[in-house]
Amino acid sequence: MAARAALDIPDGSYVNLGIGIPEKVAAYVPEGREVIYHTENGLLGMGPAPMEGTGDPELINAGKRRVTAVPGASFFHHADSFVMIRGGHIDLCVLGALQVAQNGDLANWSTGAPDAIPAVGGAMDLVAGVNTIYVITQHTTRTGEPKLVESCTYPLTSRGVVDRIYTDLAVIDVTDEGFQVVELSPGVEFEYVEERTAGELLPIPDALREVK
């Protein structure tokens, strides 16, 4: 999923990567394509993670993981970092999700359970200020419940913000008409994806091609 999402990041983009699988996107950006990584705790020009047991413990990303800084990187106040986000200066963000609705609503911070962490975090600002939002998620939960739904039942991060979804089964665009399959994973049939999607899944366009 991370490798497939990386192919869609344009050269020269300013990108924020969410915690978990989205972080892995940086490892798969095609050679020769420059991407400048931003982390909301105050670094523009974030480099790859250092080798295990090395690195500066004070040089971390928003997920508190050690990172490096590329030549020309900039450090700044946390508030300035969010000014960049809220001002529309970050081109693209890749996030995880608990649910995505067919109209692009995103729920990615809480199931609403009584013991859930009572804070939406930086994702609320990212989806409101970043120009393009990609989501990486398993197509269903561990118990087989769809994550792509007609409408979210979990607390929302924001409304109508998701542009494209990368799951273990397919690449899917969010359109005005519903979920549009763009590509299927190898060996996966459209009907299999349709059975595991709770929202409206549009017929495959003639130009559909399988992920290689």
N, C-alpha and C positions, 0 to 999 in steps of 0.2 A: 504493500500500500504506500509506504513512504517512497519507494523507488518510482512508482508510477506518478505520484503527486509531484515529485521533483522535476519530471519531464515538462510539466506545465508552467514552471516558474520562469518568466521572461528574463533575458539577460539584462543586468543592470538594476534589478529590482531591490528595493528595501523591504526586508521580510522579517516578520516576527513568528517564531515557532513555539507552539504550546508544549506543555510537559508531556512526556511519554513518547509514543510512536511519532508524533509530529517532529520531535527533536531529531529523529533519524533522517529526516528529509535532507538535511545538509550533506549527508554522506553520499547522496546519490545524484546531486546536481551534475549534469553532463560536463565533462572536461572542456575548458575554454569559455564557459559561461560564468560571468561574475555576478554573485549575489551578496549583498551587504546585509548582515544579520543584526537585528536590533533586539535588545532585551529590556523589558520595562523597568528594571531596577537601575538603569543608567549606563548602558554601553551600546555604542554603535560601531560595528566592526568586530563582532564576536567571532572568534575562531573556534576550531574543533576542541573537544574535550581533551585534556592532557592524559597521558598514560596513567593507569591506576597507581595511586600512591604518590603521584607527583602533582605539580601545579601549585599555584598560590591559593591558599584557603580563603583569601579575601577577594579573589577574582572569581565570581560565581554568576550564574544566570538567575532568572526569576524563580526557577525551581530549586535553587540552592545547590546546583551541581557546578563543580569546578569547570571553568572554560579557559580559553586563551584569547588573546587579542591580536588581530592581524595588524600589520604595519599601517599606520594612519588612523587607527581606531581612536574614538573619542569617549571620554568619560564625563558624565554630567549628573546633575542632581536628579533625584527620582521625579520631582515635579516637572522638570524640563523634559524628561522622557515621556511623560504623559501629555505634555503640550504637543510633542511630535505626533503622538497617537491621535489625540483629539483634533489636531489641526489638519489631519488628512495627509501627513507626510510619509506614512508607511504604505507601501503599495499593496502588500499581501500578507495575510496571516493564515497559518495552518493550525487548527485546533482539534481537540478530541470532542466527543459528544456522547451524551446519554440518550438523547432523542433529537431528531430533526423532523420538522413538519413539512408537508408538501408545499407550503407557501414560504419556506425558508426560515421559519421560527427555529431558534436554537435553545436547547436546554442542556447545559454541560457542567453544572456545578453542584446540583443537589437533587436527590430523589424526593425531597420533602419529608423524609423520615424524621421522627422526633429527635434523633441523635445526630442529624446532619450538621455539617459545619455551617454556621450562620453567616456566610459571607460569599458574595459572588466573585470577588477578586478582580484582577485586571482584565479578565475576559470581557466584562461588560463594556469597558472603554475600548478595547480592541475591536469588537464587532461593530461598535458605533462609529469609530473613527477611521478604520482601515478601509481602503478602497475595494479590495476583493477578499472574500472569506472562503477558504477551503476547509473541509472537515474530513478527518480520517477516523474511521470507526469500524468495528466489527458490524456486520449487517444485522445480527441479532444479539441478544443477551446470552449469557451462559445457559439460561433455561429455555432459549429458543424464541423469546418474545421479540417482535420487530422493534428496531430502533428508528426506522423510517416510518413515520406515522402520519395519519390524516391531520391530527392536531396533538400538540404536546400535552402530556398529563403531569410532567414534572415542572418545577418552577422555571420560568424562562430566564435565559440570559439576555436575549433581545428578540425582537420580532422582524421577520422577513429579511434576514441578513446573509444567509448561506447561499453561495453561488454554485459550488460543486462539492460532491461527496465522493470519497474514495473508500470503498469497503472491500472485504475479502472476496466479494462476489462480483462487483461491478464498479464502474465509474458512472456517476449519475449527476446530471445537472438539475438544478431547481429552476423550473419555468413557471410562467403564469398558469399553465394548464396542469401542472403536476410534476412528478419526478420523471425525468427523461433519461433513459439508459443511453449512455454514450459508448461504452465498451463493456464486454463481459469478460470475466476472468477465464483462463483456459479451462475447457471442459464443462463450463457452467452454461446451462440453458436459460433462456429468458423466463420460461414458466417456473423454474426453480427459484429465481429471484422474486418473481411476482408473488409466489406463495409465501414468501418471507418478508413481504413489504406490506405494511398496513395502509399506506397512503396510495393515491392514484399513481400507477406506474404506466407511463405511456408506451404505446407500441414501438418496437425498434425501428428506427429510420433505415432506409435502404443503404445508407453509407456506414452502418454499424460494422465495426471490425473487432475481432477478438484481440485481447491483450497478448502481446508476444513476450 
